[in-house]
Amino acid sequence: MSTKIQLSSKKRRVVSKSGESSTSSSPRQSKRTKTSSERVVEIKPKASYDEERETETQSINDDLQLNKETCAKIQSLFKEIKTLKESGRSENAATIAEKRAAASVLFVTLKKMNRLSQLRCKKARDMTQTTKQKVDGLHLQLQNLLYEVMHLQKEIKKCLEFESSDEKIELVDVATFYREAPLDISMPSVTEKDPHKQRLARLDWELEQRKRLSEKYDASESNRDLVAREIKSKQEYLESLQPRLKSILESTVPVQEYLSMPYDQIRTQHQMARLLPRPLYILFVQSSAYSEACDGDLTVKIEGDSDTASASMSTSVAIEEDSDSDNEENLTESKRRRKTVGDKLEEKRKKVLAKHPLQVVMQLTFQGEAQLVLTFSYLIELKVVTVVTELKDSSAAKALQSDLLSPKTILNALYPGDDGAESPNPSNIFQLQRIGIDSWSTFSESVGSPYLWCQWLSGLDFLQCDDTKGMKPNTCLSSSHMEATVKALRGRIKARLALQKQVTLVGQGNIPVPSSTVKLFPSKLSSRVVSWKPITEEAMMELDFVLTHPLSENIDSSSFFYSFSCERKSAKVQGVVVLKEAYPITPPIFLIKLIWQNKTHMAASDHDILDMEAEVNLHSQELITAKTCEYLLSCQLQRLLQCLDVYLEAASAEEASRSPGTQVEFPKEKMFVRNTRYGLNKIIFQPPPSLHPLFLPTPNPPFLSEELFLF
């Protein structure tokens, strides 16, 4: 070996930058190194740049091969040292030390290989970083170029899409321009060949026209100001004139009252009529016209809050703005108190059942006896007209509190089938179900009853309209029903007042019979009415002669029921009267039971009682005329007493003929030829129930226009 270096295991050889070693090796050690038979790397002091240069000249594969060989030699030296130490010979110490020195030298070689690999790695990183910087620089240049391209494209697009202000001006067409423009502006010889100059000439002509229009506008403005000043002066004059006219009208109030010409009230009513909804407006106009032309006892007026009605006629936009502001104001209240489900439902009900602030009040006077007051209201959401009925100053009502004159039912069935229990507007069913209302009767006391004739008088006809929202009131419909409805109202109230009078007098034992019908009855009637009182339907249906009667299942619960008793000596009659709401168009029905000689005679078992009922019920039109139809109940009751006398006298005469010498309880006072009908025994002929006269149709009376209904 050329050189050997003895290194300590705890010290390292430091190589200075000048390339000289900090500790020089001794000649002896160099000699031992040279004589070594093993391959030892000769270490010469080199600077750092020499190793860098070496990394460039020496390949990586050679360094890898040298690293593997060095590791293999170090491994073999360790094995040999281990073997020598295990032999335990003292003469092997020198050999072990020599081999240890050789292994240390090989470690120095490994450290060099490590430095070379670190240098190569650092160099690769530096090259990579340099290349990355170059790539980033090129990418930045590319981004700058792309941004410049995009900017240029935007500028190009702006230039292509540029519109001059003159393009927005609507110019006259070319033919009109050359026809109307003067030659000094149009210059046809120049502009016809050059579109640009033609455009400029057309713009000049447009400018000239606008200048003329501006001068004309200024002149119109000055004229308008002059007219406005004149209007203002006249308006000031009229405003100063209004208080004078008002004072003059106030001074004429005593004259109006003396001459019964209330012009102020009429003017106020007409002003309020403008605020009415369309249906109530038609009702007011038609009823006022009918009152003025045909019925002086009919008065019509408008009542309610006109200020609220005027505010409700604001536009929908204003309503929305108000609702929004109200919601904002109520935000703090909603934070303090949250509304329950019941409160929200109650608010919905109030909104759906809300009435218009103005109402039309119609008043019918009946010869000083009574006054019928009808208050018509319009439900804004439900779009129907309702009426509240009130009967004032009725002496009959004061004498006897009866359901006959009850405002709730007095106008029921004014027309057949119209009881005001349901709304004629089909959409109301769904609107009421949404707020939890199943029947109109639950709130009819507060809003009134929606009778069908109320809709007719207001021009509403829901039966012919599929879309109630788009429905418009019809004035012709109101005028065609006005006269008939007013007459029906008068007829109903007159009939009820007369009926109440009859009920009161019959309860006192007197039967009022009109003078024109007295000749239809005998001058003397022995039977008399001993009791008369109202009765409920449940109590009536518990009576044996009603329960077994063929017509008991067809009795209408909306009717009025009265029980009465008649007697003549030992014979007693117990009966009930069913009064329909449409009285006297529908005659009262009498159901009776006769108790005589310890026997009970009822219609279900005795055809004579059935014949008496048929005589009273089916032939009632023979007892009255067109002027006395209100007293139908009294005439029927009088006919019943007549039939009872005839029956008792005929039965007594028949018994006397069968048993001569017996005492006759009821002597013959009425004139009749024979005791039995058709000359036969009374019990021989009995028509079946289906053919009984009570079930047969009855012709209409000549003075009634409505159909007769028994039950």
C-alpha positions in Angstrom: 0.0 0.0 0.0 1.1 3.5 -0.8 -0.2 5.2 2.4 -1.7 4.2 5.7 -3.3 6.5 8.3 -3.9 5.6 11.9 -7.2 7.2 13.1 -8.7 7.3 16.5 -12.2 6.1 17.0 -13.1 9.3 18.8 -11.4 11.9 16.6 -12.0 13.0 13.0 -9.6 14.4 10.5 -10.5 18.0 9.6 -9.7 19.2 6.2 -9.2 23.0 5.9 -10.3 25.1 3.0 -6.7 25.5 1.8 -6.6 21.7 1.2 -4.1 21.0 4.0 -4.8 18.6 6.8 -5.0 19.8 10.4 -2.9 16.8 11.5 -0.2 15.4 9.3 0.4 11.7 9.3 3.8 10.3 10.5 6.2 8.6 8.1 5.8 5.4 10.0 2.1 5.3 9.5 2.4 6.2 5.9 4.9 3.4 5.4 2.5 0.9 7.1 -0.2 2.0 4.9 1.8 1.5 1.7 2.8 -2.0 2.7 -0.7 -3.2 3.3 -1.8 -5.8 0.9 -5.4 -4.6 1.0 -6.9 -2.0 -1.2 -7.0 1.3 0.7 -8.3 4.5 -0.7 -5.6 7.1 -0.8 -6.9 10.2 0.9 -5.5 13.4 -0.2 -6.4 16.8 1.1 -8.9 18.3 -1.3 -11.1 21.4 -1.2 -14.9 21.3 -1.3 -15.0 22.3 -4.9 -12.9 19.3 -5.8 -15.5 17.0 -4.5 -18.1 19.0 -6.4 -16.0 18.6 -9.5 -15.6 14.9 -8.7 -19.4 14.5 -8.6 -19.5 15.8 -12.2 -16.7 13.6 -13.5 -17.5 10.3 -11.7 -20.6 8.4 -12.4 -23.2 7.4 -9.8 -22.9 3.7 -10.7 -19.2 3.7 -9.9 -19.8 5.3 -6.5 -22.6 2.8 -5.9 -20.3 -0.1 -6.7 -17.5 1.3 -4.6 -20.0 1.7 -1.7 -21.1 -1.9 -2.0 -17.5 -3.2 -2.1 -16.5 -1.0 0.9 -19.5 -2.3 3.0 -18.5 -5.9 2.1 -14.9 -5.4 3.1 -16.0 -3.8 6.4 -18.3 -6.8 7.0 -15.4 -9.3 6.3 -13.0 -7.3 8.6 -15.6 -7.4 11.4 -15.9 -11.2 11.0 -12.2 -11.7 11.1 -11.8 -9.5 14.2 -14.6 -11.5 15.8 -12.9 -14.7 14.9 -9.5 -13.5 16.3 -11.1 -12.3 19.5 -12.9 -15.6 20.0 -9.6 -17.6 19.6 -8.3 -15.8 22.7 -4.6 -15.7 21.7 -2.5 -12.8 22.8 -0.5 -12.8 19.6 -3.6 -11.8 17.7 -3.8 -8.4 19.3 -1.5 -6.7 16.7 -3.5 -8.3 13.9 -6.8 -7.1 15.5 -5.4 -3.6 15.8 -4.3 -3.6 12.2 -7.7 -4.9 10.9 -9.4 -2.3 13.1 -7.4 0.5 11.5 -8.2 -0.8 8.1 -12.0 -0.8 8.9 -11.7 2.8 10.2 -10.2 3.8 6.9 -13.1 2.1 5.1 -15.5 4.2 7.2 -13.9 7.3 5.9 -14.6 6.1 2.4 -18.2 5.6 3.3 -18.4 9.2 4.7 -17.0 10.4 1.4 -19.6 8.5 -0.5 -22.2 10.1 1.7 -20.9 13.6 1.0 -20.9 12.9 -2.7 -24.5 11.7 -2.6 -25.6 14.8 -0.6 -23.8 17.0 -3.1 -25.5 15.3 -6.0 -28.9 15.6 -4.2 -28.3 19.3 -3.6 -27.3 19.9 -7.1 -30.4 18.1 -8.4 -32.6 20.2 -6.1 -30.9 23.4 -7.3 -31.4 22.4 -10.9 -35.0 21.5 -10.2 -35.6 24.9 -8.5 -33.9 26.7 -11.3 -36.1 24.9 -13.9 -39.3 25.6 -11.8 -38.4 29.3 -11.7 -38.0 29.3 -15.5 -41.4 27.5 -15.9 -43.1 30.0 -13.5 -41.7 32.9 -15.4 -43.0 31.4 -18.7 -46.4 30.7 -17.2 -46.6 34.3 -15.9 -45.7 35.6 -19.3 -48.5 33.4 -20.8 -51.0 34.7 -18.3 -50.1 38.3 -19.2 -50.5 37.5 -22.9 -53.9 35.9 -22.3 -55.0 38.9 -20.3 -53.9 41.2 -23.0 -55.8 39.1 -25.6 -59.0 39.1 -23.4 -58.7 42.9 -23.0 -58.3 43.4 -26.7 -61.3 41.1 -27.4 -63.5 43.1 -25.0 -62.4 46.3 -26.7 -63.2 44.9 -30.1 -66.7 43.7 -28.8 -67.4 47.2 -27.4 -66.4 48.7 -30.7 -68.7 46.3 -32.6 -71.6 46.8 -30.2 -71.3 50.6 -30.1 -74.5 52.5 -30.7 -74.5 56.1 -31.3 -77.1 58.3 -29.7 -78.6 59.2 -33.1 -79.5 55.6 -33.7 -82.1 55.8 -30.8 -83.8 58.7 -32.5 -86.8 57.8 -34.6 -86.3 59.8 -37.8 -88.8 60.3 -40.6 -88.4 58.0 -43.6 -86.2 59.1 -46.5 -89.1 59.9 -48.8 -90.8 62.1 -46.3 -87.4 63.8 -45.5 -86.8 64.7 -49.2 -90.4 65.8 -49.6 -90.7 68.1 -46.5 -87.1 69.2 -45.7 -85.9 72.4 -47.4 -83.2 72.1 -50.1 -80.5 73.8 -48.1 -80.8 71.0 -45.6 -81.7 68.0 -47.8 -79.3 68.8 -50.7 -80.4 65.8 -52.8 -77.5 66.1 -55.2 -75.0 65.3 -52.4 -76.9 63.3 -49.9 -78.5 60.7 -52.2 -75.1 59.3 -53.1 -73.5 59.5 -49.6 -75.3 57.6 -46.8 -73.3 59.4 -44.1 -74.1 62.9 -45.4 -77.7 61.8 -45.8 -77.8 60.7 -42.2 -76.4 64.0 -41.1 -78.9 65.9 -43.1 -81.8 63.9 -41.7 -80.4 64.7 -38.1 -80.3 68.4 -39.0 -83.9 68.3 -40.2 -84.9 66.4 -37.0 -83.2 69.1 -34.9 -85.0 71.8 -36.8 -88.3 70.1 -36.2 -87.7 69.7 -32.5 -86.8 73.4 -32.2 -90.1 74.3 -33.7 -92.0 71.8 -31.4 -90.1 73.3 -28.4 -91.3 76.8 -29.3 -94.8 75.5 -29.7 -94.6 73.7 -26.3 -93.4 77.0 -24.6 -96.4 78.8 -26.1 -98.7 76.0 -24.9 -97.2 76.2 -21.4 -97.8 79.9 -21.2 -101.4 79.4 -22.4 -101.9 76.6 -19.8 -100.6 78.9 -17.0 -103.0 81.5 -18.1 -105.9 79.1 -18.1 -104.8 77.7 -14.7 -104.9 81.2 -13.2 -108.4 81.7 -14.6 -109.5 78.3 -13.1 -108.0 79.2 -9.8 -109.8 82.5 -9.6 -113.1 80.8 -10.5 -112.5 78.1 -8.0 -111.8 80.7 -5.3 -115.1 82.4 -6.2 -117.0 79.1 -6.0 -115.4 78.2 -2.7 -116.5 81.5 -1.3 -119.9 80.9 -2.8 -120.4 77.5 -1.1 -120.8 78.8 2.5 -123.3 81.3 1.3 -125.3 78.6 -0.5 -125.1 76.5 2.7 -126.5 79.2 4.8 -129.3 79.8 2.3 -130.2 76.0 2.4 -130.1 76.0 6.2 -132.5 78.9 6.2 -134.9 76.9 3.9 -135.1 73.9 6.3 -138.3 75.2 8.0 -139.9 75.7 4.6 -138.9 72.2 3.5 -140.4 70.7 6.7 -143.6 72.7 6.3 -144.0 71.6 2.6 -142.9 68.0 3.3 -140.0 68.4 0.8 -136.9 67.2 2.6 -134.4 68.1 0.0 -131.4 68.0 2.4 -132.2 64.5 3.5 -132.6 63.4 -0.1 -129.3 65.0 -1.1 -127.6 63.3 1.8 -129.2 59.9 0.9 -128.0 60.3 -2.7 -124.5 61.1 -1.6 -124.4 58.0 0.6 -125.9 55.9 -2.2 -122.7 56.5 -4.2 -120.8 54.6 -1.4 -123.1 51.6 -1.5 -121.9 48.3 -3.1 -123.5 47.5 -6.4 -126.2 45.1 -5.1 -127.4 47.4 -2.4 -127.3 50.3 -4.8 -129.6 48.5 -7.2 -131.9 47.6 -4.3 -132.0 51.2 -3.1 -132.7 52.6 -6.5 -135.4 50.1 -7.4 -137.2 50.3 -4.1 -137.1 54.1 -4.1 -138.5 54.2 -7.6 -141.3 51.7 -6.6 -142.1 53.7 -3.5 -142.4 56.9 -5.4 -144.4 55.4 -8.2 -146.7 52.8 -6.6 -146.5 52.5 -2.8 -146.5 55.6 -0.6 -146.4 53.5 2.6 -143.0 52.2 1.6 -140.0 54.2 2.8 -136.4 53.5 2.0 -133.3 55.0 3.5 -129.6 54.4 3.9 -128.0 54.0 7.3 -124.5 53.3 8.5 -121.0 54.9 8.7 -120.4 56.8 5.5 -116.8 57.7 6.5 -115.9 54.0 6.9 -117.6 53.2 3.6 -115.7 56.0 1.8 -112.4 54.6 3.3 -113.3 51.1 2.1 -113.5 52.3 -1.5 -109.7 52.9 -1.7 -107.7 51.1 -4.4 -106.3 47.7 -3.8 -102.7 49.1 -3.9 -103.5 51.4 -1.0 -105.1 48.5 0.9 -102.0 46.4 0.4 -99.7 49.2 1.6 -101.9 49.8 4.6 -101.9 46.1 5.5 -98.1 46.1 5.2 -97.8 49.1 7.5 -100.2 47.5 9.9 -98.2 44.4 10.0 -95.0 46.3 10.7 -96.7 48.2 13.5 -98.1 45.0 15.0 -94.7 43.3 15.0 -94.0 44.4 18.6 -97.4 43.3 19.7 -97.0 39.9 18.1 -93.7 39.6 20.0 -95.3 40.3 23.3 -98.4 38.1 22.8 -98.5 35.2 20.3 -102.0 34.6 19.0 -103.5 31.2 19.6 -105.3 29.0 17.0 -108.6 30.0 18.4 -107.8 33.7 18.1 -106.7 33.3 14.5 -109.9 31.3 13.6 -112.0 34.0 15.2 -110.3 36.7 13.2 -110.9 34.7 10.0 -114.6 34.3 10.9 -114.9 38.1 11.5 -113.3 38.7 8.2 -115.5 36.3 6.3 -118.7 37.5 8.0 -117.8 41.2 7.6 -120.7 43.5 6.4 -120.5 46.6 4.4 -120.6 49.7 6.6 -123.8 50.9 4.9 -127.2 49.2 5.0 -130.5 49.8 3.1 -133.5 50.0 5.5 -136.9 49.4 4.0 -140.0 50.2 6.1 -143.5 49.0 5.3 -146.5 50.6 7.2 -149.8 48.6 7.6 -152.6 51.1 8.3 -151.2 52.1 11.6 -151.3 48.6 13.1 -147.7 47.6 12.5 -144.5 48.5 10.8 -142.2 46.0 9.1 -138.6 47.1 9.1 -136.2 45.2 6.8 -132.5 46.0 7.1 -130.5 44.8 4.1 -126.8 44.2 4.4 -124.1 43.1 2.0 -121.5 40.5 3.1 -118.3 41.6 1.3 -116.5 38.2 1.4 -119.5 36.0 0.9 -121.0 38.3 -1.8 -124.6 37.8 -0.7 -127.3 40.1 0.6 -128.9 39.4 4.0 -131.9 40.9 5.7 -132.8 41.4 9.4 -136.5 41.6 10.1 -138.2 43.7 12.8 -141.9 44.1 13.5 -142.8 47.3 15.4 -145.9 48.6 17.2 -147.9 45.5 16.8 -150.8 45.4 19.2 -151.4 41.7 18.5 -147.8 40.9 19.5 -148.3 42.8 22.7 -151.5 41.0 23.5 -150.0 37.5 23.0 -146.4 36.6 22.8 -146.5 34.1 19.9 -144.1 32.6 17.4 -146.5 33.7 14.6 -145.0 37.2 14.7 -141.4 36.2 15.4 -139.0 38.2 13.2 -136.9 35.0 12.7 -139.6 33.1 10.9 -142.2 35.6 9.8 -140.7 35.8 6.3 -139.9 32.1 5.9 -141.4 30.5 2.8 -142.4 33.9 1.3 -141.6 32.0 -1.9 -141.9 28.2 -2.0 -138.9 26.5 -0.5 -137.1 29.8 0.5 -136.6 29.6 4.3 -133.2 31.6 4.4 -131.5 28.7 6.2 -128.8 28.3 3.5 -126.9 30.8 1.3 -127.9 30.8 -2.4 -124.2 31.4 -3.3 -122.7 27.9 -3.9 -119.2 29.0 -3.1 -120.2 30.1 0.5 -120.4 26.4 1.5 -116.6 26.0 1.1 -115.8 29.4 2.5 -117.8 28.7 5.7 -116.3 25.2 6.0 -112.8 26.6 6.0 -113.6 28.7 9.2 -115.5 25.8 10.9 -119.1 26.9 10.3 -121.4 24.1 9.1 -124.8 26.0 9.1 -125.9 29.5 8.4 -128.3 29.4 11.4 -125.3 29.6 13.8 -124.7 33.3 13.0 -127.9 34.3 11.3 -128.9 36.5 14.3 -125.8 38.7 13.7 -125.7 39.0 9.9 -129.3 38.2 8.9 -130.9 35.6 6.6 -129.9 35.3 2.9 -133.4 34.8 1.4 -133.5 34.2 -2.3 -135.8 37.2 -2.8 -133.2 39.4 -1.2 -130.8 38.4 -4.0 -133.4 39.0 -6.6 -134.2 42.5 -5.3 -130.4 43.2 -5.4 -130.0 42.0 -8.9 -128.1 38.8 -8.0 -129.0 35.5 -9.6 -126.7 32.7 -8.5 -128.6 29.9 -10.2 -127.5 31.2 -13.7 -123.9 32.0 -12.7 -121.1 29.5 -12.6 -118.4 31.9 -11.5 -119.7 34.0 -8.5 -116.6 36.1 -8.5 -117.2 37.4 -12.0 -121.0 37.8 -11.4 -122.4 41.3 -12.0 -125.7 42.4 -10.5 -128.5 42.8 -13.0 -130.8 45.8 -12.7 -133.6 44.2 -14.8 -133.7 41.2 -12.4 -134.3 43.6 -9.5 -137.0 45.6 -11.2 -138.9 42.5 -12.3 -139.1 41.1 -8.8 -139.6 44.4 -6.9 -143.4 44.7 -7.2 -144.1 41.0 -6.6 -141.8 40.9 -3.6 -143.3 44.0 -2.0 -146.8 42.6 -2.5 -145.7 39.3 -1.0 -144.2 41.1 2.0 -147.4 43.0 2.5 -149.5 39.9 2.1 -147.4 38.0 4.5 -147.5 40.6 7.3 -151.3 41.2 6.8 -151.9 37.5 7.0 -149.8 37.1 10.1 -151.4 40.1 11.8 -154.9 38.7 11.0 -153.8 35.2 12.1 -152.5 36.5 15.4 -155.8 38.4 15.9 -157.7 35.2 15.2 -155.5 33.1 17.6 -156.0 35.7 20.3 -159.8 35.9 19.9 -160.2 32.1 19.6 -158.2 31.7 22.8 -160.8 34.0 24.4 -163.7 31.9 23.1 -164.7 34.1 20.2 -164.4 33.1 16.5 -164.1 36.2 14.2 -165.9 35.4 11.0 -165.9 38.1 8.1 -169.3 39.5 7.3 -169.1 38.4 3.7 -168.8 34.7 4.8 -171.5 34.7 7.6 -174.1 33.4 5.1 -172.1 30.2 4.6 -172.7 29.0 8.2 -175.9 28.4 10.2 -177.2 31.2 12.3 -176.9 29.1 15.4 -174.1 26.7 16.3 -174.4 24.6 19.5 -170.8 23.4 19.6 -168.3 25.8 21.0 -164.5 26.1 21.5 -163.5 25.7 25.1 -159.7 25.8 24.9 -157.1 27.0 22.5 -153.3 27.0 23.2 -150.0 26.5 21.3 -148.3 23.1 21.5 -144.9 21.8 20.6 -144.3 19.3 17.8 -143.1 16.7 20.2 -146.2 17.0 22.4 -148.4 16.9 19.4 -146.8 13.7 18.0 -147.5 12.0 21.3 -151.2 12.3 20.9 -152.8 9.0 19.9 -155.0 10.4 17.1 -152.1 12.2 15.6 -149.7 9.3 15.9 -152.0 6.9 14.1 -153.1 9.5 11.5 -152.2 8.6 7.8 -150.5 12.0 7.4 -148.5 12.1 10.6 -145.2 11.3 8.8 -145.5 14.3 6.4 -145.8 17.0 9.1 -143.3 19.7 8.6 -141.4 20.8 11.8 -141.2 24.5 10.6 -145.0 24.8 11.0 -146.9 26.3 14.0 -148.9 23.9 16.1 -152.0 24.6 18.3 -154.2 22.3 20.3 -157.9 23.0 20.9 -161.0 21.4 22.4 -164.6 21.7 21.4 -167.6 20.3 23.2 -171.4 20.0 23.0 -172.9 18.6 26.1 -171.4 15.1 26.5 -169.6 15.1 23.2 -166.0 16.4 23.2 -163.6 17.0 20.4 -159.9 17.2 20.9 -157.8 18.4 18.0 -154.7 20.0 16.7 -154.2 22.6 14.0 -151.0 22.7 11.8 -150.4 26.2 10.5 -147.9 26.4 7.6 -145.5 29.3 7.2 -147.1 30.1 3.9 -150.5 30.7 5.4 -153.1 31.4 3.9 -151.6 30.2 0.6 -151.3 26.9 2.3 -154.5 26.2 4.3 -154.3 25.1 7.9 -154.7 21.4 8.6 -157.1 20.1 11.3 -156.7 16.7 12.9 -159.4 15.8 15.4 -160.6 13.0 17.8 -164.3 12.7 19.0 -165.1 11.3 22.5 -168.8 10.5 22.8 -170.9 7.8 24.5 -167.7 6.5 26.1 -166.2 5.8 22.7 -163.3 7.4 20.9 -163.6 8.2 17.2 -160.4 8.9 15.3 -159.6 9.2 11.6 -157.6 6.0 11.6 -160.7 4.0 12.7 -163.7 6.1 11.8 -164.4 7.3 8.3 -166.8 9.9 9.6 -164.1 11.7 11.4 -161.9 11.4 8.3 -164.8 12.9 6.2 -165.1 15.8 8.7 -161.4 16.5 8.4 -161.6 16.4 4.6 -164.6 18.8 4.6 -162.6 21.3 6.7 -159.2 20.9 5.1 -159.8 20.2 1.4 -162.8 22.5 0.8 -161.4 25.5 2.6 -161.3 27.6 -0.6 -165.1 27.7 -0.6 -165.1 29.6 2.7 -163.2 32.7 1.8 -162.8 35.2 -1.0 -159.8 37.2 -2.2 -160.5 39.9 0.4 -161.1 37.6 3.3 -158.4 35.0 2.7 -156.5 36.1 5.9 -159.4 34.8 8.0 -159.2 31.3 6.7 -158.4 29.8 10.1 -161.6 31.2 11.6 -163.8 30.0 8.7 -162.3 26.5 8.9 -162.9 26.4 12.7 -166.5 27.6 12.2 -167.0 24.9 9.5 -165.6 22.3 12.0 -168.2 23.3 14.6 -170.9 23.1 11.9 -169.7 19.6 10.9 -169.7 18.5 14.5 -173.3 19.7 15.0 -174.5 18.0 11.9 -172.7 14.8 12.8 -174.1 14.7 16.3 -177.6 15.6 15.2 -177.6 13.0 12.4 -176.1 10.3 14.6 -178.8 11.1 17.3 -181.6 11.0 14.7 -180.3 7.7 13.3 -180.3 6.2 16.8 -183.8 7.5 17.4 -185.0 5.9 14.2 -183.5 2.6 15.2 -184.8 2.7 18.8 -188.1 4.6 18.9 -189.0 6.1 22.2 -185.5 6.7 23.4 -184.5 10.2 24.5 -182.5 12.1 21.9 -179.5 13.9 23.3 -178.9 16.2 20.3 -182.2 17.2 18.7 -182.3 18.2 15.1 -181.5 21.9 14.7 -179.9 21.8 11.2 -181.7 21.1 8.0 -180.6 17.9 6.2 -182.7 15.5 4.1 -181.2 12.1 5.3 -179.0 10.9 8.0 -176.5 9.0 5.8 -174.7 9.8 2.6 -175.9 8.2 -0.7 -178.8 6.6 1.2 -176.6 3.8 2.5 -175.2 2.9 5.9 -172.2 5.0 6.8 -169.9 2.1 7.3 -170.5 0.5 3.9 -168.3 2.7 1.8 -164.8 3.4 2.9 -162.3 4.6 0.3 -158.8 3.2 0.5 -156.2 5.6 2.0 -154.5 6.1 -1.3 -157.7 7.4 -2.8 -158.8 9.4 0.2 -159.6 13.1 -0.6 -156.8 14.3 1.6 -154.3 12.7 -0.8 -156.0 14.0 -4.0 -154.7 17.2 -5.7 -156.7 20.3 -4.9 -157.2 23.0 -7.6 -155.7 26.4 -6.8 -158.1 29.1 -5.5 -158.8 31.8 -8.1 -157.3 34.5 -5.9 -154.0 32.7 -5.1 -151.1 32.5 -7.5 -149.0 30.0 -5.5 -149.4 26.2 -5.4 -151.3 24.7 -2.4 -149.3 22.4 -0.2 -150.9 20.4 2.6 -147.7 19.3 4.3 
